[in-house]
Amino acid sequence: MNGKLLQFSLFCILKHPDGKLYFCSTSMNTSAKIPDNFSRLKVRIAVSVFFFCQGLSFASWASRIPDIKTSLQLSEAGLGSILLALPLGQLITMPFSGRAVTRFGSKSVLRIAIVGYVFSLTNIGLVNEPWQLALALFAFGICGNLCNISVNTQAVHTEAVYERPIMASFHGIWSTAGFTGAMIGSLMMRLSIKPYYHFIGIALLIVCLMLIFNGRLLLTPVSRAASSIRKIKWPHGTLLLLGVIAFCCLSAEGCMFDWSGVYFKEVVKAEGSLISLGYASFMIMMATGRFTGDKLAQYFGRKRMVQLSGLLILQE
C-alpha cells in the first residue's frame, strides 16, 4: 500500500462570545497516498519546492522593507506598528486553517493558498499609503498561515512515508529560499527595479512551479468532522516552558526578518545592494542549522541542543 498510517493532530484556540477561550483540536488516523506513477522521492521534491516557494515569497518582501519604508516615509515606530498587521492576519486565521486542511485536504488548500500568497505579495508592491501596506500585509499573513499549515501537513505525511526524520530538511529548504530571495532582492536594488516589478517576477515564477509540481503532492485524507471544541486548559509545567522558549526564539527571528535591512541601511549605512547582506547572512546560518539539526539533535540529544542553542543566542 502506498502511504503510511499515522496519528495527526491540529490545534487552535477559539474565543467564544461569552469571553472564554476554548481549545479546538483535530485528531484522526490518516493514511497519506502517493499519487500513481510517482515515487516517494518525487513527492519529497514536490513538497520541497512548495517550501522553497513560500520562503522565496517571504524573503522577497523582507528584502524590500527598507525601500518600502523610505517610499512611504515611515518612522521606525510607524513601520513597527504596520508590521503587526502580518502576524495579526496569521493569528486570526489559525482557528480556521487547520480545520480547512482537515476538511478539504492539504493539497487542495496549498494550491489555492500559494496563489493567494504571491498575489498578496504583488499587492504589497502597489501600496502608496501606510494603511494600504497594513491591509496588504494582513492579507499576506492570512495566506501565509494557510500555506504554513498545509505545506507542513504535507511534510508530516512525507516524513511518515520515509519512516525517518526529514522535517528539518524541509525547513532548511525554506531558509535556503530566504537566502535566495535576499540575493534577488539585492540584485533588484542594484538595478533600481521597483518592488512591484520585482514581486511580479517572483509571483510568475512561483505560479509556474506550482503548476509543474502540484500534481505530485500527497493525497491526504479529508474529514467532515473537522474539529471538536472544549474549554482551554492553560499550559503549565514543561509545556509552558516550551511555549516561553518558542516565543523567545520567534521574537528574535522576527526581529531579524523585519529589521535587519532597516538596520543595515540606517545604522550601518550600507549602500545599495549591500542593504540585504545582513538578512542574507542570517538566512545562510538558519539554513545551515536546519540542514544539520537532525544529526546534531541525534548526537547531543534534543534537550542539550535546546540548551546549547539558547547559550549561543545569549552570547550574541
C-alpha positions as CSV (number, residue, x, y, z in Angstrom):
1,M,0.0,0.0,0.0
2,N,1.3,3.5,-0.9
3,G,1.3,5.5,2.3
4,K,1.9,5.3,6.0
5,L,-0.6,5.3,8.8
6,L,0.0,7.9,11.4
7,Q,-1.7,9.9,14.1
8,F,-2.1,13.5,13.2
9,S,-3.4,16.4,15.3
10,L,-4.2,20.1,14.7
11,F,-4.8,22.5,17.4
12,C,-6.1,26.0,17.6
13,I,-7.6,28.5,20.2
14,L,-11.1,30.0,19.8
15,K,-12.7,32.8,21.7
16,H,-16.4,32.1,22.5
17,P,-18.9,35.0,22.6
18,D,-19.1,34.6,26.3
19,G,-15.5,35.8,26.5
20,K,-13.9,32.5,27.5
21,L,-11.1,30.8,25.5
22,Y,-11.7,27.4,24.1
23,F,-9.3,24.8,22.8
24,C,-10.0,23.4,19.4
25,S,-8.4,20.2,18.3
26,T,-8.5,17.9,15.3
27,S,-7.2,14.4,15.7
28,M,-7.5,11.5,13.4
29,N,-5.8,8.5,11.9
30,T,-4.7,9.4,8.4
31,S,-3.1,7.4,5.6
32,A,-1.2,9.6,3.1
33,K,-1.4,8.3,-0.5
34,I,1.4,8.8,-3.0
35,P,-0.1,9.7,-6.5
36,D,0.1,7.0,-9.1
37,N,3.3,6.7,-11.1
38,F,5.2,8.8,-8.6
39,S,7.9,7.7,-6.2
40,R,8.3,9.0,-2.7
41,L,11.4,10.9,-3.8
42,K,9.3,12.8,-6.4
43,V,6.8,13.6,-3.6
44,R,9.6,14.9,-1.4
45,I,10.9,17.1,-4.2
46,A,7.4,18.5,-4.8
47,V,6.9,19.3,-1.1
48,S,10.4,20.9,-1.0
49,V,9.5,23.1,-4.0
50,F,6.5,24.4,-2.1
51,F,8.6,25.1,0.9
52,F,11.0,26.9,-1.4
53,C,8.2,29.0,-3.0
54,Q,6.9,30.1,0.4
55,G,10.3,31.0,1.6
56,L,11.1,32.9,-1.6
57,S,7.9,34.9,-1.3
58,F,8.5,36.0,2.3
59,A,12.2,36.8,1.6
60,S,11.2,38.9,-1.4
61,W,9.0,41.1,0.8
62,A,11.6,41.2,3.7
63,S,14.4,42.2,1.4
64,R,12.5,45.3,0.2
65,I,11.3,46.6,3.6
66,P,13.9,49.4,3.6
67,D,12.8,50.6,0.2
68,I,9.1,50.5,1.1
69,K,9.8,52.3,4.4
70,T,11.6,55.0,2.5
71,S,9.0,55.4,-0.2
72,L,6.2,55.7,2.4
73,Q,8.3,58.0,4.6
74,L,7.6,55.9,7.7
75,S,9.3,56.3,11.0
76,E,10.6,53.3,12.9
77,A,7.5,53.4,15.2
78,G,5.2,53.7,12.2
79,L,6.8,50.8,10.4
80,G,6.7,48.7,13.6
81,S,3.0,49.3,14.0
82,I,2.2,48.4,10.4
83,L,4.3,45.3,10.6
84,L,2.0,43.9,13.2
85,A,-0.7,43.5,10.5
86,L,1.1,40.4,9.2
87,P,1.2,38.3,12.4
88,L,-2.3,39.6,13.1
89,G,-3.6,38.1,9.9
90,Q,-1.8,34.8,10.7
91,L,-3.3,34.8,14.2
92,I,-6.8,35.4,13.1
93,T,-6.6,32.6,10.5
94,M,-5.2,30.0,13.0
95,P,-8.6,28.7,14.2
96,F,-9.7,28.0,10.6
97,S,-6.6,27.0,8.7
98,G,-6.2,23.6,10.5
99,R,-9.9,22.9,10.0
100,A,-9.8,23.8,6.3
101,V,-6.8,21.4,5.8
102,T,-8.7,18.6,7.6
103,R,-11.9,19.2,5.7
104,F,-10.6,19.8,2.2
105,G,-7.1,18.2,2.3
106,S,-3.7,19.9,2.5
107,K,-3.1,19.5,-1.3
108,S,-6.2,21.5,-2.3
109,V,-5.7,24.2,0.4
110,L,-2.0,24.6,-0.5
111,R,-2.7,25.0,-4.2
112,I,-5.1,27.8,-3.5
113,A,-3.2,29.4,-0.7
114,I,0.1,29.7,-2.6
115,V,-1.6,31.6,-5.4
116,G,-3.2,33.9,-2.8
117,Y,0.2,34.3,-1.1
118,V,2.0,35.5,-4.2
119,F,-1.0,37.7,-5.3
120,S,-0.8,39.3,-1.8
121,L,2.9,39.8,-2.4
122,T,2.4,41.8,-5.6
123,N,-0.2,44.0,-3.8
124,I,2.5,45.0,-1.3
125,G,4.4,46.4,-4.3
126,L,1.4,48.7,-5.2
127,V,1.0,50.4,-1.9
128,N,1.1,54.2,-1.8
129,E,-0.2,54.8,1.7
130,P,0.6,53.3,5.1
131,W,-2.9,51.9,5.6
132,Q,-2.7,50.2,2.2
133,L,0.5,48.5,3.4
134,A,-1.2,47.4,6.5
135,L,-4.1,45.8,4.6
136,A,-1.7,44.1,2.1
137,L,0.3,42.7,5.0
138,F,-2.8,41.5,6.7
139,A,-3.8,39.6,3.5
140,F,-0.2,38.3,3.2
141,G,-0.4,36.9,6.7
142,I,-3.7,35.2,6.1
143,C,-2.5,33.4,3.0
144,G,0.9,32.7,4.7
145,N,-0.8,30.9,7.6
146,L,-2.8,28.7,5.2
147,C,0.4,27.9,3.3
148,N,2.2,27.1,6.6
149,I,-0.4,24.7,7.9
150,S,-1.0,22.9,4.6
151,V,2.7,22.6,3.5
152,N,3.8,21.4,7.0
153,T,0.9,18.9,6.9
154,Q,2.4,17.6,3.6
155,A,5.8,17.4,5.3
156,V,4.5,15.5,8.3
157,H,2.9,12.9,5.9
158,T,6.0,12.7,3.7
159,E,8.2,12.1,6.8
160,A,5.9,9.3,7.8
161,V,6.2,7.7,4.4
162,Y,10.0,7.9,4.7
163,E,9.9,6.5,8.2
164,R,12.8,8.6,9.3
165,P,13.3,12.3,10.4
166,I,13.4,14.6,7.3
167,M,11.4,17.6,8.7
168,A,14.4,19.8,9.3
169,S,15.5,19.4,5.7
170,F,12.2,20.9,4.5
171,H,12.6,23.9,6.8
172,G,16.2,24.1,5.6
173,I,14.8,24.5,2.1
174,W,12.7,27.4,3.3
175,S,15.7,29.1,4.7
176,T,17.7,28.5,1.5
177,A,14.9,30.2,-0.3
178,G,15.2,33.0,2.1
179,F,18.9,33.5,1.2
180,T,18.0,33.2,-2.5
181,G,15.3,35.8,-2.1
182,A,17.7,38.2,-0.3
183,M,20.2,37.9,-3.1
184,I,17.5,38.5,-5.7
185,G,16.3,41.5,-3.7
186,S,19.9,42.8,-3.6
187,L,20.1,42.5,-7.4
188,M,16.8,44.3,-7.8
189,M,18.0,47.2,-5.7
190,R,21.3,47.3,-7.6
191,L,19.3,47.5,-10.8
192,S,16.9,50.1,-9.3
193,I,13.9,47.9,-10.1
194,K,10.8,48.9,-8.2
195,P,9.3,46.4,-5.7
196,Y,6.2,45.8,-7.7
197,Y,8.0,44.5,-10.8
198,H,10.3,42.5,-8.5
199,F,7.3,40.9,-6.8
200,I,5.6,40.3,-10.2
201,G,8.6,38.3,-11.4
202,I,8.7,36.2,-8.2
203,A,4.9,35.6,-8.4
204,L,5.1,34.4,-12.0
205,L,8.0,32.0,-11.2
206,I,6.1,30.5,-8.2
207,V,2.9,30.0,-10.2
208,C,4.8,28.2,-12.8
209,L,6.5,26.0,-10.2
210,M,3.1,25.3,-8.6
211,L,1.6,24.2,-11.9
212,I,4.5,21.8,-12.5
213,F,4.7,20.2,-9.1
214,N,1.3,20.4,-7.5
215,G,0.2,17.1,-9.1
216,R,3.0,15.3,-7.1
217,L,1.8,16.3,-3.7
218,L,0.4,13.7,-1.3
219,L,-3.3,13.0,-1.2
220,T,-4.1,13.4,2.4
221,P,-7.5,12.1,3.7
222,V,-10.3,14.6,4.5
223,S,-12.9,14.5,7.2
224,R,-16.2,16.4,7.6
225,A,-15.9,16.1,11.3
226,A,-13.2,18.7,11.2
227,S,-13.0,19.7,14.8
228,S,-14.1,19.4,18.4
229,I,-14.2,22.3,20.8
230,R,-13.7,22.2,24.5
231,K,-12.7,24.7,27.2
232,I,-9.0,25.6,27.1
233,K,-6.6,24.4,29.8
234,W,-3.8,26.9,30.2
235,P,-0.4,25.3,29.8
236,H,1.8,24.6,32.8
237,G,5.0,22.9,33.7
238,T,7.1,21.7,30.8
239,L,4.6,22.7,28.2
240,L,4.6,26.3,29.5
241,L,8.4,26.4,29.4
242,L,8.5,25.1,25.9
243,G,6.0,27.9,25.0
244,V,8.2,30.5,26.5
245,I,11.2,29.1,24.6
246,A,9.3,29.2,21.3
247,F,8.1,32.7,22.0
248,C,11.7,33.9,22.6
249,C,13.0,32.1,19.5
250,L,10.3,33.5,17.2
251,S,10.7,37.0,18.6
252,A,14.4,37.0,17.8
253,E,13.7,35.5,14.4
254,G,11.0,38.1,13.7
255,C,13.4,41.0,14.6
256,M,15.9,39.7,12.0
257,F,13.3,39.2,9.3
258,D,11.7,42.7,9.8
259,W,14.5,44.9,10.9
260,S,17.9,43.7,9.6
261,G,17.5,45.6,6.3
262,V,16.5,48.8,8.1
263,Y,19.4,48.4,10.5
264,F,21.9,48.0,7.7
265,K,20.5,51.0,5.8
266,E,20.1,53.5,8.6
267,V,22.7,52.4,11.2
268,V,25.4,50.6,9.4
269,K,24.9,53.0,6.4
270,A,25.3,50.2,3.9
271,E,24.7,51.3,0.3
272,G,22.6,49.9,-2.5
273,S,22.6,46.1,-2.8
274,L,24.6,45.7,0.5
275,I,21.4,46.5,2.5
276,S,20.2,42.9,2.2
277,L,23.6,41.5,3.3
278,G,22.5,41.2,7.0
279,Y,19.3,39.4,6.1
280,A,21.1,37.1,3.7
281,S,23.8,36.2,6.3
282,F,21.1,35.3,8.8
283,M,19.3,33.1,6.3
284,I,22.5,31.3,5.4
285,M,23.1,30.4,9.1
286,M,19.5,29.4,9.6
287,A,19.7,27.1,6.7
288,T,22.9,25.6,8.0
289,G,21.3,25.0,11.4
290,R,18.2,23.4,9.9
291,F,20.1,21.1,7.5
292,T,22.3,19.8,10.3
293,G,19.7,20.0,13.0
294,D,18.5,16.4,12.8
295,K,22.0,14.9,13.0
296,L,23.1,17.3,15.8
297,A,20.0,16.5,17.9
298,Q,20.6,12.8,17.5
299,Y,24.2,13.3,18.6
300,F,23.8,15.7,21.5
301,G,20.1,14.9,22.4
302,R,17.2,17.3,21.9
303,K,17.3,18.7,25.4
304,R,21.1,19.5,25.2
305,M,20.6,21.0,21.8
306,V,18.0,23.5,23.1
307,Q,20.3,24.4,26.0
308,L,23.3,24.9,23.8
309,S,21.3,26.9,21.2
310,G,20.0,29.2,23.9
311,L,23.5,29.8,25.2
312,L,24.7,30.7,21.7
313,I,21.8,33.2,21.3
314,L,22.6,34.7,24.7
315,Q,26.2,35.2,23.7
316,E,25.1,37.4,20.9
